[in-house]
Amino acid sequence: MESSGVDADVVIAGAGPTGLMLACELRLAGADVLIVERLAGRTGESRAGGMHSRTLEVLDQRGILDRFLAIGDAQPVGHFSGLYLEFDESESRHPYPLMILQADIERLLEEWAVELGVRFQWSAEVTGIAQDDSGVSVELGTAPAATRTVRARYLVGCDGGRSAVRKLSGIDFPGTPATMTALIGDVELPELTEDYVWVRRCPTGDWSAIAFEPGWYRVIASEYDRVAGRDEPVTFEQLRASLIRLAGTDFGMTGPRWVSRFSDAARQAAQYRAGRVLLAGDAAHIHFPAGGQGLNMGVQDAVNLGWKLAAVVTGRAPESLLDTYHSERHPVGEQVLHNTRAQSALARPGPHTDALRDVFSTLMESDDVNRRLRGMLTALTVRYPVDGDHPLAGRRVPDADLKTAEGDTCVYELLHAARPVLVTLNGITEVAAAADGWADRVELVDATSEDDYWFVPDLDEIPAPAALLIRPDGHVAWAAADGDPIDRPALRAALTTWLGPARQP
Ligand SMILES: Cc1cc2nc3c(=O)[nH]c(=O)nc-3n(C[C@H](O)[C@H](O)[C@H](O)COP(=O)(O)OP(=O)(O)OC[C@H]3O[C@@H](n4cnc5c(N)ncnc54)[C@H](O)[C@@H]3O)c2cc1C
């Protein structure tokens, strides 16, 4: 135990993508973090196989995207329930889904976490929680060994869909049950002649087979006429039998590296926070994996929560800041559950759905429809309920090119240190004076914009602002339009809301 009486400012349960990203965000913002993970080490298994534009952007905001681009494969199109979606280059510097296995994402995030000084305890399963006014005691069990307890100011459950932290803290998980079963496996298919079989629809479901790595296929066999029991074991033979039922052959399937199961069950935690316990990632929401949004949403939960929780545990901001985590991220989760329910409805077999898919794919030829669906899946159009009527308020800041006295830069480079940034553009200096009382907590940058207009995915082009306060997660907390007088009280209110009260310089 440390002298302060806690083992860490924050204990995170689960070293999946969400827990790892959260740990890094907390460390960058100065919090001490311990990850406790039930497993003894990495399994090398991959459920997710890709990342979307906004996730690529948040990694870019931290200066670590190159590590992922070096091993990932940019895809020309995305999909909504298996129907192709086009991407648009003006919306992001990364207008593509990046095909990259979850195991590689976890490995790279873990390497970064180690560089940042995150501590890990493996073979440490959360089995009990007791919270009081000053912290949380977390009981760890590694059957059959005796249990031990670690103490933290806050505990975050990033422990997946069956989250023990969620159950132990009494948070409800309402939603809709499974109506189908999909089996998934990484296997060899010597008799399949194509590298890529995209969603092949059949009378009772569909199947696909995609060569993620040379010689290895990811096979998904979805059947809509049965729902597997929650604890029923998953076997290679079940996957083979399911593929034979759907495709009429198993293509000589051999050598399973990994088999698993998923469904269209969709549930969301009623509260993302119960006192000193918070939930993020699959612990807070589960849904049909169509469109590949789950890992992305977990990483983005982490980026929303990390800087807020670090500001609270290091005494820079009041505890009430944590409530904005639920109010901002719960609606995003709701929206994803909604669109994945729509995707699972569109995937059902039968002539009625075939007709619906025909109609839907014709609609998707319209730019507006394509853009709307793309915004949902990429999360580029997420807007948080932030005060102010500037079009950027609450939206993710575009990665505009800037010039400063030090040279050329861009907005995301300013966010590498994960600190709030107050950018004054086109020579506006009175903004800096208004932010005097926050000089210890905000980075002031005087710059000019290379472009007169900035592109915002759901708005098209807007005039470059005169000044903007950017939160560490890359969302705009306050902005002033070029030519308008600077609303100093509004700027000070935004600084107070997001950074805490002013202090004497
Ligand atoms: C078939 C399939 C394909 C998918 N494809 C995509 C995709 O392309 N894109 C995408 O974005 N998402 C995809 N997803 C979803 C994605 O895999 C999940 O959303 C993601 O893994 C969630 O990350 P997480 O860190 O929140 O939880 P997890 O990855 O589940 O990690 C939870 C961690 O907590 C640990 N743990 C559990 N209980 C405890 C405990 N009591 N104490 C301590 N540790 C514990 C676990 O061992 C695990 O390491 C897919 C899912 C499936 C099923």
The ligand as a MOL file (V3000), in Angstrom:
LIG
                    3D

  0  0  0     0  0            999 V3000
M  V30 BEGIN CTAB
M  V30 COUNTS 53 58 0 0 0
M  V30 BEGIN ATOM
M  V30 1 C -17.6110 -11.8780 -33.8190 0
M  V30 2 C -17.3020 -10.5560 -33.3070 0
M  V30 3 C -16.7310 -9.6400 -34.1620 0
M  V30 4 C -16.4850 -8.3520 -33.7010 0
M  V30 5 N -15.9650 -7.4630 -34.5850 0
M  V30 6 C -15.7640 -6.1950 -34.1780 0
M  V30 7 C -15.1770 -5.2150 -35.0570 0
M  V30 8 O -14.8280 -5.4930 -36.2100 0
M  V30 9 N -15.0240 -3.9710 -34.5910 0
M  V30 10 C -15.3760 -3.6400 -33.3180 0
M  V30 11 O -15.2410 -2.4600 -32.9800 0
M  V30 12 N -15.8630 -4.5470 -32.4410 0
M  V30 13 C -16.0750 -5.8130 -32.8440 0
M  V30 14 N -16.5490 -6.7330 -31.9600 0
M  V30 15 C -16.7920 -6.3560 -30.5650 0
M  V30 16 C -15.4810 -6.3130 -29.7500 0
M  V30 17 O -14.8130 -7.5490 -29.7980 0
M  V30 18 C -15.7960 -5.9460 -28.2980 0
M  V30 19 O -16.6740 -4.8580 -28.2910 0
M  V30 20 C -14.5010 -5.5910 -27.5420 0
M  V30 21 O -13.7080 -6.7280 -27.3220 0
M  V30 22 C -14.8530 -4.9630 -26.1870 0
M  V30 23 O -13.6590 -4.6570 -25.5100 0
M  V30 24 P -13.6640 -4.5630 -23.9280 0
M  V30 25 O -12.2710 -4.2380 -23.5580 0
M  V30 26 O -14.7420 -3.6470 -23.4970 0
M  V30 27 O -14.0710 -5.9970 -23.4060 0
M  V30 28 P -13.3120 -7.3960 -23.6320 0
M  V30 29 O -12.5600 -7.3940 -24.9080 0
M  V30 30 O -14.3460 -8.4390 -23.4210 0
M  V30 31 O -12.2400 -7.4270 -22.4510 0
M  V30 32 C -12.6370 -7.6630 -21.1150 0
M  V30 33 C -11.4310 -8.1290 -20.3180 0
M  V30 34 O -11.8160 -8.2490 -18.9490 0
M  V30 35 C -11.3340 -9.4780 -18.4140 0
M  V30 36 N -12.2170 -9.8540 -17.3080 0
M  V30 37 C -13.4500 -10.3760 -17.3550 0
M  V30 38 N -13.9660 -10.5370 -16.1260 0
M  V30 39 C -13.0210 -10.1040 -15.2560 0
M  V30 40 C -12.9690 -9.9960 -13.8380 0
M  V30 41 N -14.0000 -10.3740 -13.0520 0
M  V30 42 N -11.8390 -9.5010 -13.2610 0
M  V30 43 C -10.7750 -9.0840 -14.0300 0
M  V30 44 N -10.7800 -9.1910 -15.3850 0
M  V30 45 C -11.8970 -9.6610 -15.9970 0
M  V30 46 C -11.3940 -10.4270 -19.5850 0
M  V30 47 O -10.5420 -11.5490 -19.3970 0
M  V30 48 C -10.9600 -9.5160 -20.7410 0
M  V30 49 O -9.5530 -9.5030 -20.8880 0
M  V30 50 C -16.7980 -8.0190 -32.3800 0
M  V30 51 C -17.3420 -8.9530 -31.5040 0
M  V30 52 C -17.5890 -10.2200 -31.9670 0
M  V30 53 C -18.1920 -11.2170 -31.0350 0
M  V30 END ATOM
M  V30 BEGIN BOND
M  V30 1 1 1 2
M  V30 2 1 2 3
M  V30 3 2 2 52
M  V30 4 2 3 4
M  V30 5 1 4 5
M  V30 6 1 4 50
M  V30 7 2 5 6
M  V30 8 1 6 7
M  V30 9 1 6 13
M  V30 10 2 7 8
M  V30 11 1 7 9
M  V30 12 1 9 10
M  V30 13 2 10 11
M  V30 14 1 10 12
M  V30 15 2 12 13
M  V30 16 1 13 14
M  V30 17 1 14 15
M  V30 18 1 14 50
M  V30 19 1 15 16
M  V30 20 1 16 17
M  V30 21 1 16 18
M  V30 22 1 18 19
M  V30 23 1 18 20
M  V30 24 1 20 21
M  V30 25 1 20 22
M  V30 26 1 22 23
M  V30 27 1 23 24
M  V30 28 2 24 25
M  V30 29 1 24 26
M  V30 30 1 24 27
M  V30 31 1 27 28
M  V30 32 2 28 29
M  V30 33 1 28 30
M  V30 34 1 28 31
M  V30 35 1 31 32
M  V30 36 1 32 33
M  V30 37 1 33 34
M  V30 38 1 33 48
M  V30 39 1 34 35
M  V30 40 1 35 36
M  V30 41 1 35 46
M  V30 42 1 36 37
M  V30 43 1 36 45
M  V30 44 2 37 38
M  V30 45 1 38 39
M  V30 46 1 39 40
M  V30 47 2 39 45
M  V30 48 1 40 41
M  V30 49 2 40 42
M  V30 50 1 42 43
M  V30 51 2 43 44
M  V30 52 1 44 45
M  V30 53 1 46 47
M  V30 54 1 46 48
M  V30 55 1 48 49
M  V30 56 2 50 51
M  V30 57 1 51 52
M  V30 58 1 52 53
M  V30 END BOND
M  V30 END CTAB
M  END
